[in-house]
Amino acid sequence: MTCPECAEDVPVSSTECPECGESLVRHMPPEHLKAVLDEQMAAIDKHLASDAAVAGDRRLRGGVLTAKGIVALVLTLASLGMMVAGFGGYVRGDDGDALAGFGVMIFLPSVIAAIVALVNDLGTAFIQTAGNPARAYRRYFTAIQTNRTGRAYAALTPKARKSGRAEAVEFNTIPGVVKPGGFSITSLASFKEYWQHLFRKPGYSRAVRLQRVRKVEAKGRDLAMLEVNMTFHSTSYWALLLLPLGLLPVLLMQKTEKKTINKLMIRRSKKWFVAESEFEGRLDRVSL
């Protein structure tokens, strides 16, 4: 295969020219694309056949409940215990009233935190066994967004876990993050660092909302291309100082940008894998 940019010969399974860095996926003939996808699926099959690799994925995912969920449940039970002890007369006098009052005060926040944590824990614990690729990607994205990054990393293909150079996401209307030397995804830590630049910007409060996720292309039962729509909201911390004046001034200073990307999902042994660890990688731009 020849690179259309520098005319150098490159391996058939390459998605990027090693000489000039040109992305080759848009120029890839069908037989070359098949070779790339076959290589991806062979790597997944080898990974799933390895007891050590499967055990490593299990450690990345952890138990069904994360530390956040356990702490929230403990606080909820503790607040219930305080109310029972105070209102039930097990602790008498002013101490009982104070204990019951403190239990009432922390009960509602702890219940809300427990519900949110449990919903996210249960959803992100079963990313790959979701019934369809769109639901699997939603769970994957939630895992990244809620700092359950190990679970998202375990849902990547083996090649995506060490994909190397990753481009920062560019924005038109909201402030972006520029890292000198760029990003490189080679481990769980670097994967987490890459995704943090989407959700965090020093001096700004940023919210990302995943909206519609739908399958737009498929090849058999094992390959699916998704179209993902999301909205980014960015608000300067200085703007938040206007909150005492009402919500409207803050909303007027808030900047919003919508993004639409494609994501390739690969299914092997009834498990969905995310083909690219970036926001939108090279294989996400192919046509099946």
C-alpha positions in Angstrom: 0.0 0.0 0.0 1.3 3.5 -0.9 0.7 6.6 1.2 -1.2 9.2 -0.9 0.7 12.1 0.8 4.4 11.1 0.6 4.2 8.0 -1.7 6.1 5.8 0.7 5.2 2.1 1.0 3.3 1.2 4.2 2.1 -2.1 5.6 -1.4 -3.1 4.5 -2.7 -3.0 8.1 -1.5 0.5 8.8 -4.0 3.2 9.6 -1.4 6.0 9.6 1.7 6.5 7.5 4.8 6.0 9.7 6.8 8.5 7.6 4.5 11.5 7.4 1.7 10.7 9.8 -1.0 10.9 7.1 -4.2 9.1 8.1 -4.8 6.3 5.7 -8.3 5.2 6.6 -10.1 7.5 4.1 -7.9 6.2 1.3 -8.1 2.6 2.3 -9.3 0.1 -0.3 -11.9 -2.5 1.0 -9.4 -5.3 1.1 -7.0 -3.2 3.2 -9.8 -2.2 5.5 -10.7 -5.9 5.9 -7.1 -6.7 6.8 -7.1 -3.9 9.5 -10.4 -5.1 11.0 -9.3 -8.7 10.9 -6.2 -7.8 12.8 -8.2 -6.0 15.4 -10.5 -8.9 15.9 -7.6 -11.4 16.0 -6.0 -9.3 18.8 -9.3 -9.3 20.7 -9.7 -13.1 20.4 -6.1 -13.6 21.6 -6.8 -11.3 24.5 -10.0 -13.2 25.5 -8.2 -16.5 25.2 -5.6 -15.4 27.8 -6.5 -16.1 31.4 -4.0 -13.5 32.6 -5.5 -10.8 30.3 -9.1 -11.7 31.4 -8.0 -11.5 35.0 -6.4 -8.1 34.3 -9.7 -6.8 32.9 -11.5 -8.1 35.9 -9.2 -6.1 38.2 -9.7 -3.0 36.0 -13.4 -3.3 36.4 -13.4 -4.0 40.1 -16.5 -5.2 41.9 -20.0 -4.1 41.0 -20.0 -1.4 43.8 -17.2 1.2 43.7 -15.8 2.9 46.8 -18.1 5.9 46.1 -21.2 3.7 46.2 -20.1 1.9 49.3 -19.4 5.2 51.2 -22.8 6.6 50.1 -24.6 3.5 51.3 -22.7 3.6 54.7 -23.7 7.2 55.2 -27.3 6.5 54.4 -27.4 3.6 56.9 -25.6 5.7 59.5 -28.1 8.5 59.2 -31.0 6.1 59.5 -29.4 4.6 62.6 -29.0 8.1 64.1 -32.7 8.9 63.5 -33.8 5.6 65.0 -31.6 6.0 68.0 -32.7 9.6 68.6 -36.5 9.4 67.8 -36.8 5.9 69.2 -35.6 6.9 72.6 -32.5 4.8 72.6 -30.5 7.9 73.3 -32.4 10.1 75.7 -32.5 13.9 76.4 -30.7 16.6 74.4 -28.2 14.1 73.1 -30.9 12.1 71.4 -32.5 15.1 69.9 -29.1 16.3 68.6 -28.4 12.8 67.1 -31.7 12.6 65.4 -31.4 16.1 64.0 -28.0 15.4 62.6 -29.3 12.1 61.1 -32.2 14.0 59.4 -29.7 16.6 58.1 -27.5 14.1 56.3 -30.1 11.6 55.3 -31.4 13.3 52.1 -28.0 14.2 50.6 -26.7 10.7 51.4 -29.7 9.0 49.8 -29.3 11.1 46.6 -25.6 10.4 46.5 -26.3 6.6 47.1 -28.9 6.5 44.3 -26.6 8.3 41.8 -23.6 6.1 42.7 -25.6 2.9 42.5 -27.1 3.8 39.1 -23.6 4.6 37.7 -22.0 1.6 39.4 -24.6 -0.9 38.1 -24.5 0.7 34.6 -20.7 0.9 34.2 -20.1 -2.6 35.7 -21.6 -4.2 32.6 -20.4 -2.1 29.6 -19.5 -4.9 27.3 -22.5 -7.1 27.8 -25.0 -4.4 26.9 -27.6 -5.6 24.5 -26.6 -3.3 21.7 -23.6 -1.2 20.8 -25.3 2.2 21.4 -26.0 1.2 25.0 -22.5 -0.2 25.5 -21.0 3.2 24.3 -23.3 5.1 26.7 -22.1 3.0 29.6 -18.5 3.4 28.4 -18.8 7.2 28.3 -20.5 7.3 31.7 -17.6 5.3 33.1 -15.1 7.9 31.8 -17.3 10.9 32.9 -17.8 9.6 36.4 -14.1 8.7 37.0 -14.7 5.0 36.7 -11.9 5.0 34.1 -10.7 1.5 34.7 -14.0 0.1 33.6 -13.9 2.1 30.4 -10.2 1.1 29.7 -11.2 -2.6 30.1 -13.8 -2.1 27.3 -11.1 -1.0 24.8 -9.7 -3.3 22.2 -6.1 -4.4 23.1 -4.7 -2.2 20.3 -6.7 0.8 21.5 -5.1 0.6 24.9 -1.7 1.4 23.5 -2.7 3.5 20.5 0.1 6.1 21.0 -0.3 9.7 19.9 -3.8 11.2 20.5 -4.9 14.6 19.3 -6.5 17.1 21.6 -10.1 17.9 20.8 -10.5 21.3 19.2 -13.3 23.6 20.0 -14.7 26.6 18.2 -16.6 28.5 20.9 -15.4 27.1 24.2 -11.8 27.2 25.7 -9.8 24.1 24.9 -6.9 22.5 26.6 -3.4 22.5 24.9 -0.7 20.1 26.3 2.9 20.8 25.2 4.0 17.7 23.3 0.4 16.5 22.9 -1.2 13.4 24.4 -0.1 9.7 24.1 -2.3 6.8 25.2 -0.2 3.9 26.3 -1.7 3.0 29.7 -4.6 3.5 32.0 -3.0 6.6 33.5 -2.4 8.2 30.1 -5.9 7.3 29.0 -7.4 9.0 32.0 -5.2 12.1 31.5 -6.3 12.3 27.8 -10.0 12.2 28.7 -9.7 14.7 31.5 -8.8 17.5 29.0 -12.4 17.1 27.7 -14.1 17.4 31.1 -11.7 19.8 32.9 -10.3 23.2 32.1 -8.5 25.3 34.7 -10.6 28.3 35.6 -13.8 26.9 34.1 -16.7 24.7 35.1 -17.4 22.3 32.2 -20.4 19.9 31.8 -20.7 17.4 29.0 -24.0 15.9 28.0 -24.3 12.8 25.9 -27.4 13.1 23.8 -28.3 10.8 21.0 -26.3 7.7 20.2 -27.5 5.6 17.3 -26.2 3.0 15.0 -25.7 4.3 11.4 -23.8 1.5 9.8 -23.2 -2.2 10.5 -21.4 -5.2 9.0 -22.8 -8.5 10.2 -23.3 -8.7 13.9 -19.8 -7.9 15.0 -19.1 -4.5 13.6 -21.2 -1.4 14.2 -20.6 2.3 13.5 -22.3 4.7 15.9 -23.1 8.4 15.5 -22.7 10.2 18.8 -24.1 13.6 19.5 -23.0 15.5 22.6 -23.1 19.0 24.0 -20.4 20.8 25.9 -21.2 23.7 28.4 -18.3 25.8 29.7 -18.7 28.5 32.3 -15.9 30.7 33.8 -15.5 30.6 37.5 -15.7 34.4 37.4 -19.2 34.1 35.9 -20.3 31.8 38.8 -19.7 34.8 41.1 -22.8 36.3 39.5 -25.0 33.5 40.9 -26.3 35.8 43.8 -27.8 37.9 41.1 -29.7 35.0 39.6 -29.2 32.2 37.2 -29.8 34.3 34.0 -26.5 36.3 34.1 -24.6 33.0 34.5 -26.4 31.4 31.6 -25.8 34.4 29.4 -22.1 34.0 30.0 -22.1 30.3 29.5 -20.6 29.0 26.2 -22.0 26.0 24.5 -20.7 23.8 21.7 -22.2 20.7 20.0 -20.1 17.9 18.6 -21.0 14.9 16.4 -18.6 12.0 16.1 -18.5 8.4 14.9 -17.4 5.5 17.0 -16.6 2.0 15.8 -17.7 -0.9 18.0 -16.4 -4.4 17.6 -18.2 -7.5 19.1 -16.4 -10.7 20.0 -17.6 -13.5 22.2 -20.8 -11.5 22.9 -18.8 -8.6 24.3 -18.6 -5.1 22.8 -15.2 -3.4 22.5 -14.5 0.2 21.7 -12.1 0.3 18.7 -10.5 3.7 19.4 -9.5 5.2 22.8 -9.5 8.8 21.5 -12.6 11.0 21.3 -12.7 10.1 17.6 -9.9 8.0 16.2 -8.8 6.9 12.8 -11.0 3.7 12.7 -14.0 5.8 13.7 -13.8 7.5 10.3 -13.9 4.4 8.1 -16.9 3.3 6.1 -18.0 -0.3 6.7 
